[in-house]
Amino acid sequence: MITTSANELVAGIHDRMPAIIGVDDFARWLGDDPNPADLLAPYPADEMVAWPVSTRVNSPRNDDEELLKKALVAAA
C-alpha cells in the first residue's frame, strides 16, 4: 500500500491515508509516464465519505458485509 498525507477528512483520524488514484488518472499511473509521482497527492476530501465502523474491521478473520455498515457511536 502506498500512502500520502491525509486530506481534511482523514486528518482527524490519522496523519496518513492510502494514495487514491482517480479514474481519470488510471492510464497515466499504469502507463509509460516516467514520473507520475504527482498523482500521489491527497485525494480530494469533498469526493469522499466517512462513517464509523465496527472495531471488527481490525481482524482479517472477519470478512462479511456487516463490516461496511455504519456503527453506532456511544456519546462521550
Secondary structure by P-SEA (a helix, b strand, c coil): cccccccccccccccccccccccccccccccccccccccccccccccbbbbbbccccccccccccccccbbbbccc
